[in-house]
Amino acid sequence: MITIALDTMGADFSPRNEVSGAIGVLRETGGRFRVLLIGQKEILERELENHRAYPKDKIEIVDAPEIIEMGEEPVHALRQKRQSSIVVGLQAIKQKQAEAFVSAGNTGAVMSGSTLELGRIFGVSRPMIGSQFPRDGGGYTLVFDVGATVDAKPHWLKEYGIMGSLYSKAIFGVANPSVALLSVGEESTKGNNLTFAAAELLGASPVNFVGNVEGRDIFTNKADIILCDGFTGNILLKFAESILPALKSRVRRYSEQGFVQKLKAAITASVLRHTLKDFDYQEYGGVPLLGLNGVGLIGHGSSTPPAFRARLLRAEEMIKKDLVSTISKAFEAEKA
């Protein structure tokens, strides 16, 4: 049976939302997999007492007395807090006690800890994290990297394209994902030194490279996968995540102007809720960390129980699709 290690410490509402999300998804799936709750044992035991009916044989507490806080410097914290929930959770994969690690804690610590504890797949220069953006006509555009490494080298973007294509095939069933570079223009003559060099490498790689796209193309069908450095990708991700809250705030302020405006706002809010549902990170939970010898997903510190539910289900799917092995075999072939 699949076992997933869930970091229950260090997020904004830990461990309440993590525990609620885990119990909810186990009820929903009939206990299809096991969850290791990684965190301070006494606190977790008290939290579980708030839930009367849940599959107790599918949940196990693994004590991790230390917490890496959001503001701590990742590498220093990982060295000083070897009994933190992040380190203990990652070691559960290393020791074959779990097949995946899910966290909403310190993102830098999760990324650095994953690299240190699990190691990179042979041939992968840097791990990457990706996010999905809803697009016109349905489906998603995947963007890599959205923050694993701020800077990038051309051959890293080529590797991102290979890993992203395999992820798109396995998780979204896209037979031959199109891959593009994020640039300041569609023309091959526009860009910077990074995009010029990366385009040449991608053109000679096994991925379905279709050239450059612009920022406005992310919500269209121009490409299944868009590549960029982590600095650009993280700014893009944070901006996209601000769209839905900003729209909700504007509708709320409009509704306060009078009775008629309140009625109009109620209709608008309903439309927004349904049409922009895919912009809500809770729908897909978190972002995958690819290129490591293990499955990992990172989410928002403010993650809700539904977000943890979605993240645990995505982790299960990545395990079932044997994505780590698929990426490993692709890079073995690439290096041969």
ROGU-662115 format. One line per 3 residues: number of its first residue (from 1); for each residue x, y, z of C-alpha. Coordinates in steps of 0.2 Angstrom, whole numbers, plus 5000, padded with zeros to 4 digits. Layout:
REM ROGU-662115
NUM = X/Y/Z ~ ...
This chain:
REM ROGU-662115
1 = 5000/5000/5000 ~ 5006/5018/4996 ~ 5012/5028/5011
4 = 5013/5047/5010 ~ 5023/5057/5023 ~ 5014/5073/5028
7 = 5023/5087/5036 ~ 5011/5094/5049 ~ 5022/5108/5056
10 = 5028/5125/5051 ~ 5013/5131/5040 ~ 5001/5145/5045
13 = 4987/5133/5052 ~ 4997/5118/5057 ~ 4993/5105/5062
16 = 4974/5107/5061 ~ 4972/5109/5042 ~ 4985/5095/5038
19 = 4976/5083/5049 ~ 4959/5088/5043 ~ 4964/5086/5025
22 = 4972/5069/5028 ~ 4957/5062/5037 ~ 4945/5069/5024
25 = 4954/5062/5009 ~ 4956/5045/5018 ~ 4937/5045/5021
28 = 4934/5050/5003 ~ 4945/5036/4996 ~ 4941/5022/5008
31 = 4958/5022/5015 ~ 4966/5019/4998 ~ 4983/5024/5005
34 = 4992/5027/5022 ~ 4997/5044/5029 ~ 5012/5047/5041
37 = 5008/5063/5051 ~ 5026/5070/5054 ~ 5026/5082/5068
40 = 5026/5084/5087 ~ 5017/5069/5094 ~ 5008/5076/5109
43 = 5000/5090/5098 ~ 4995/5078/5084 ~ 4987/5066/5097
46 = 4977/5080/5104 ~ 4972/5086/5086 ~ 4966/5068/5081
49 = 4955/5068/5096 ~ 4944/5081/5088 ~ 4940/5069/5074
52 = 4929/5054/5080 ~ 4927/5043/5065 ~ 4942/5040/5053
55 = 4952/5025/5047 ~ 4964/5024/5062 ~ 4974/5010/5054
58 = 4978/5021/5039 ~ 4986/5035/5050 ~ 5002/5034/5060
61 = 5011/5048/5070 ~ 5029/5050/5067 ~ 5037/5061/5081
64 = 5047/5076/5075 ~ 5050/5088/5090 ~ 5058/5102/5080
67 = 5050/5115/5068 ~ 5058/5124/5054 ~ 5049/5141/5054
70 = 5045/5151/5039 ~ 5057/5164/5042 ~ 5072/5153/5045
73 = 5087/5152/5033 ~ 5084/5135/5025 ~ 5101/5127/5025
76 = 5106/5133/5042 ~ 5089/5127/5049 ~ 5091/5110/5041
79 = 5108/5107/5049 ~ 5103/5113/5066 ~ 5086/5105/5067
82 = 5089/5087/5061 ~ 5073/5082/5071 ~ 5062/5094/5062
85 = 5046/5088/5053 ~ 5054/5092/5036 ~ 5070/5082/5039
88 = 5061/5067/5047 ~ 5048/5067/5033 ~ 5061/5066/5019
91 = 5071/5053/5029 ~ 5055/5042/5029 ~ 5057/5042/5010
94 = 5075/5038/5011 ~ 5072/5024/5023 ~ 5058/5017/5012
97 = 5045/5020/5025 ~ 5035/5032/5013 ~ 5035/5035/4994
100 = 5031/5053/4994 ~ 5033/5069/5005 ~ 5020/5083/5006
103 = 5023/5099/5015 ~ 5016/5117/5016 ~ 5031/5123/5027
106 = 5047/5133/5023 ~ 5048/5131/5004 ~ 5067/5134/5004
109 = 5070/5121/5017 ~ 5059/5108/5008 ~ 5068/5111/4992
112 = 5086/5111/5000 ~ 5081/5097/5011 ~ 5074/5086/4997
115 = 5090/5088/4987 ~ 5101/5084/5002 ~ 5091/5069/5009
118 = 5085/5061/4993 ~ 5098/5067/4980 ~ 5095/5071/4962
121 = 5091/5059/4948 ~ 5107/5055/4938 ~ 5109/5067/4924
124 = 5098/5081/4932 ~ 5107/5096/4935 ~ 5094/5105/4946
127 = 5077/5100/4952 ~ 5063/5111/4947 ~ 5045/5115/4953
130 = 5031/5118/4942 ~ 5013/5125/4942 ~ 4998/5124/4932
133 = 4988/5138/4924 ~ 4970/5136/4917 ~ 4968/5141/4899
136 = 4955/5145/4887 ~ 4945/5130/4881 ~ 4950/5119/4896
139 = 4965/5111/4902 ~ 4981/5118/4909 ~ 4997/5126/4904
142 = 5012/5120/4914 ~ 5026/5132/4919 ~ 5043/5127/4925
145 = 5053/5133/4935 ~ 5043/5143/4947 ~ 5055/5145/4960
148 = 5067/5130/4964 ~ 5082/5139/4957 ~ 5081/5158/4954
151 = 5094/5158/4940 ~ 5096/5146/4926 ~ 5108/5140/4913
154 = 5103/5135/4896 ~ 5105/5116/4898 ~ 5094/5117/4914
157 = 5080/5123/4904 ~ 5082/5109/4892 ~ 5081/5097/4906
160 = 5066/5106/4913 ~ 5058/5103/4896 ~ 5061/5084/4896
163 = 5055/5082/4914 ~ 5040/5094/4911 ~ 5035/5084/4895
166 = 5036/5067/4905 ~ 5025/5075/4919 ~ 5012/5081/4907
169 = 5011/5064/4898 ~ 5009/5055/4914 ~ 4998/5066/4924
172 = 4987/5075/4911 ~ 4988/5062/4897 ~ 4995/5074/4884
175 = 5003/5062/4870 ~ 5016/5074/4863 ~ 5016/5090/4874
178 = 5022/5106/4865 ~ 5036/5115/4874 ~ 5040/5134/4873
181 = 5051/5147/4880 ~ 5044/5162/4889 ~ 5051/5177/4881
184 = 5048/5195/4876 ~ 5042/5191/4859 ~ 5037/5176/4849
187 = 5051/5179/4836 ~ 5067/5168/4838 ~ 5077/5185/4836
190 = 5069/5191/4853 ~ 5075/5186/4870 ~ 5091/5187/4880
193 = 5106/5176/4881 ~ 5098/5163/4891 ~ 5083/5160/4879
196 = 5094/5161/4864 ~ 5105/5147/4870 ~ 5091/5137/4878
199 = 5081/5138/4861 ~ 5096/5130/4852 ~ 5097/5116/4864
202 = 5079/5113/4865 ~ 5078/5112/4846 ~ 5090/5098/4846
205 = 5082/5089/4860 ~ 5068/5075/4860 ~ 5055/5087/4866
208 = 5042/5095/4855 ~ 5049/5112/4855 ~ 5038/5126/4847
211 = 5048/5141/4850 ~ 5045/5157/4860 ~ 5029/5163/4868
214 = 5024/5179/4878 ~ 5017/5181/4895 ~ 4999/5184/4887
217 = 5000/5166/4880 ~ 5000/5157/4897 ~ 4981/5157/4897
220 = 4980/5151/4879 ~ 4983/5135/4870 ~ 5000/5141/4862
223 = 5010/5128/4872 ~ 5007/5114/4885 ~ 5023/5118/4894
226 = 5032/5135/4896 ~ 5049/5136/4902 ~ 5058/5150/4911
229 = 5071/5153/4925 ~ 5064/5152/4943 ~ 5065/5171/4946
232 = 5053/5175/4932 ~ 5042/5159/4936 ~ 5040/5163/4954
235 = 5035/5181/4950 ~ 5023/5175/4937 ~ 5016/5162/4949
238 = 5013/5175/4963 ~ 5005/5187/4951 ~ 4993/5174/4945
241 = 4988/5169/4963 ~ 4984/5187/4967 ~ 4971/5188/4953
244 = 4956/5179/4961 ~ 4958/5188/4978 ~ 4959/5204/4969
247 = 4943/5201/4959 ~ 4934/5196/4975 ~ 4940/5211/4984
250 = 4934/5223/4970 ~ 4917/5214/4969 ~ 4915/5216/4988
253 = 4919/5234/4988 ~ 4907/5237/4974 ~ 4893/5228/4984
256 = 4895/5240/4998 ~ 4890/5255/4988 ~ 4871/5251/4989
259 = 4857/5239/4988 ~ 4857/5238/4968 ~ 4876/5236/4968
262 = 4874/5222/4981 ~ 4862/5212/4970 ~ 4873/5214/4955
265 = 4888/5209/4965 ~ 4879/5193/4971 ~ 4877/5188/4953
268 = 4894/5193/4948 ~ 4902/5183/4963 ~ 4892/5167/4958
271 = 4899/5169/4940 ~ 4917/5172/4946 ~ 4916/5157/4958
274 = 4911/5145/4944 ~ 4921/5152/4930 ~ 4937/5156/4939
277 = 4937/5140/4950 ~ 4953/5134/4941 ~ 4963/5149/4947
280 = 4961/5143/4965 ~ 4976/5134/4971 ~ 4965/5123/4982
283 = 4959/5114/4967 ~ 4976/5107/4963 ~ 4984/5109/4980
286 = 5003/5112/4977 ~ 5017/5111/4965 ~ 5028/5096/4961
289 = 5046/5095/4964 ~ 5054/5086/4950 ~ 5071/5079/4947
292 = 5074/5070/4964 ~ 5074/5052/4969 ~ 5057/5053/4977
295 = 5040/5061/4975 ~ 5038/5078/4983 ~ 5025/5092/4983
298 = 5026/5109/4990 ~ 5011/5120/4995 ~ 5006/5137/5002
301 = 5009/5140/5020 ~ 4990/5145/5021 ~ 4984/5129/5014
304 = 4967/5124/5018 ~ 4961/5106/5021 ~ 4954/5104/5003
307 = 4972/5110/4997 ~ 4980/5096/5007 ~ 4967/5084/5000
310 = 4972/5088/4983 ~ 4990/5088/4986 ~ 4989/5070/4994
313 = 4979/5064/4979 ~ 4992/5071/4967 ~ 5006/5063/4977
316 = 4997/5046/4975 ~ 4995/5049/4957 ~ 5013/5053/4954
319 = 5018/5037/4964 ~ 5006/5026/4954 ~ 5012/5033/4937
322 = 5030/5029/4943 ~ 5036/5046/4938 ~ 5053/5046/4946
325 = 5057/5030/4937 ~ 5051/5037/4921 ~ 5062/5053/4922
328 = 5077/5042/4928 ~ 5075/5031/4912 ~ 5074/5046/4901
331 = 5090/5054/4908 ~ 5099/5038/4907 ~ 5094/5037/4888
334 = 5099/5056/4886 ~ 5116/5053/4893 ~ 5119/5036/4884
